[in-house]
Amino acid sequence: MKIGIGADHNAAELKEELKKYITELGHEVIEYGEDETSKEVDYPGTAFEVAEAINSEEVERGILVCGTGIGMAIAAGKVPGIRAATCHDTYSAERAQKSNNAQIITLGAKIVGPEVAKHVVKAYLESSFPGGNSARKVQQIIDREKEYLENKSV
C-alpha cells in the first residue's frame, strides 16, 4: 500500500521513526510537507497535501503527526471527501478504518511515544473497511458533504 505521511515541526522525529517502520511493514511511503526539522512548520498545509494526495489516488492512506494530532485531523477533514481520525490507541486506530473508513489517522507526538505510535499505525494499516452497517453510516456523511458543497453560496 502507498502511505502518505507528513508532520509539523513538533513531530519531525516521530515522523521519521514512523516512515522507517511503515517501510519495514512492507508499505511504500511518500512524504509530504516542508522540511520540518529546520524551521517551524504550520500543520494545515501538510494536512491538505496528504488529503489531496488521497483524493487524487496518489496514495491510499495517510498518517499525519503534529503535537496533539488534533489540528492535523481538523485540517485534513476540511478537504472534501476526507475522513481523518485522531488515534492514540490501537482500538481507535482499528475502528477508524473498520467503522469509519478513515483514509487518514493523526497522532500527537506530545501524547504518544514512538512505540505506542508504531502499534497504532500497524493496527490502522492492518484493518480494512468491511462495509455492512458502517457503510450506511459513512454514506450518510458522504451524502451530507455533497449536499453542503452543492448548496454553498459564493
C-alpha positions in Angstrom: 0.0 0.0 0.0 1.2 3.6 -0.7 1.1 5.6 2.5 1.3 9.4 2.6 3.0 10.8 5.7 3.5 14.3 6.9 4.3 16.3 10.1 4.8 19.7 11.6 8.0 20.7 13.5 6.5 19.3 16.7 6.5 15.8 15.3 9.5 15.6 13.0 11.3 12.9 15.0 8.2 10.7 15.3 7.5 11.0 11.6 11.0 9.8 10.8 10.5 6.8 13.0 7.1 6.0 11.5 8.5 6.3 8.0 11.0 3.7 8.7 8.6 1.4 10.5 5.9 1.7 7.8 8.6 0.7 5.2 9.5 -2.3 7.4 5.9 -3.4 7.3 6.2 -3.6 3.6 4.4 -0.4 2.5 5.7 2.4 0.3 6.0 5.8 2.0 5.6 9.1 0.3 6.5 12.2 2.3 4.6 15.5 2.1 5.1 18.9 3.5 8.2 21.0 4.2 11.4 20.1 5.9 10.1 20.4 9.4 13.5 19.9 11.1 14.9 23.2 10.0 12.1 25.6 10.9 8.6 26.0 12.3 6.1 24.4 10.0 2.3 25.1 10.2 0.4 21.8 10.0 -2.6 22.8 7.7 -0.6 22.9 4.5 0.8 19.4 5.1 -2.6 18.0 6.1 -4.1 19.5 2.9 -1.3 17.9 0.8 -1.8 14.4 2.2 -5.6 14.7 1.9 -5.4 15.9 -1.7 -3.0 13.0 -2.5 -5.6 10.6 -1.2 -8.3 12.2 -3.3 -6.1 12.0 -6.4 -5.3 8.4 -5.6 -1.5 9.2 -5.4 -1.6 7.4 -2.0 -4.1 5.0 -0.4 -4.0 6.2 3.2 -2.3 8.9 5.2 -0.5 9.3 8.5 -0.2 12.8 9.9 1.6 13.8 13.1 1.7 17.0 15.0 1.8 17.9 18.7 -1.6 16.5 19.5 -2.9 15.1 16.2 -6.0 17.3 16.6 -5.0 20.1 14.3 -4.0 17.8 11.6 -7.3 15.9 11.8 -9.3 19.2 11.6 -7.3 20.5 8.7 -7.3 17.2 6.7 -11.1 16.9 7.3 -11.7 20.2 5.6 -10.7 18.6 2.2 -13.9 17.3 0.6 -14.2 13.5 0.7 -11.7 13.0 3.5 -12.3 11.3 6.9 -9.5 11.8 9.3 -9.4 10.4 12.9 -7.1 11.2 15.8 -5.9 7.9 17.3 -3.7 7.4 20.3 -4.5 3.7 20.9 -4.8 0.6 18.8 -8.6 0.1 19.3 -9.3 3.7 18.0 -7.0 3.1 15.0 -8.7 -0.1 14.1 -12.2 1.4 14.5 -11.2 4.4 12.4 -10.9 2.1 9.5 -13.4 -0.6 10.3 -16.2 1.7 11.4 -15.5 4.9 9.5 -13.4 4.0 6.5 -11.0 6.8 7.6 -8.4 7.5 4.9 -6.1 9.3 7.4 -5.2 8.9 11.0 -3.4 11.5 13.0 -1.2 11.1 16.1 0.2 13.5 18.6 3.9 13.4 19.2 3.4 15.1 22.6 0.8 12.5 23.5 2.2 9.1 22.5 5.8 7.8 22.3 7.3 6.1 19.3 6.5 2.5 20.4 2.8 3.2 21.0 2.6 5.2 17.7 4.0 2.2 15.9 1.4 -0.1 17.4 -1.3 2.4 16.5 -0.1 2.7 12.9 0.1 -1.0 12.5 -3.4 -1.6 13.8 -4.7 1.0 11.3 -2.8 -0.3 8.3 -3.8 -3.9 9.0 -7.5 -3.0 9.3 -9.9 -2.9 6.4 -13.4 -1.4 5.9 -15.9 -4.3 5.9 -18.9 -2.3 4.8 -22.1 -3.7 6.5 -23.9 -1.3 8.8 -20.9 1.0 8.9 -21.2 1.6 5.1 -24.7 3.1 5.6 -23.3 5.5 8.2 -20.3 6.5 6.2 -22.6 7.1 3.1 -24.7 9.5 5.2 -21.5 11.5 5.9 -20.6 11.5 2.2 -24.1 12.5 1.2 -24.3 15.4 3.6 -20.9 16.6 2.5 -22.1 16.6 -1.1 -25.2 18.5 -0.1 -23.2 21.2 1.6 -20.9 21.5 -1.4 -23.8 21.7 -3.9 -25.7 24.3 -1.9 -22.8 26.6 -0.8 -23.2 30.2 -1.7 -20.3 32.1 -3.3 
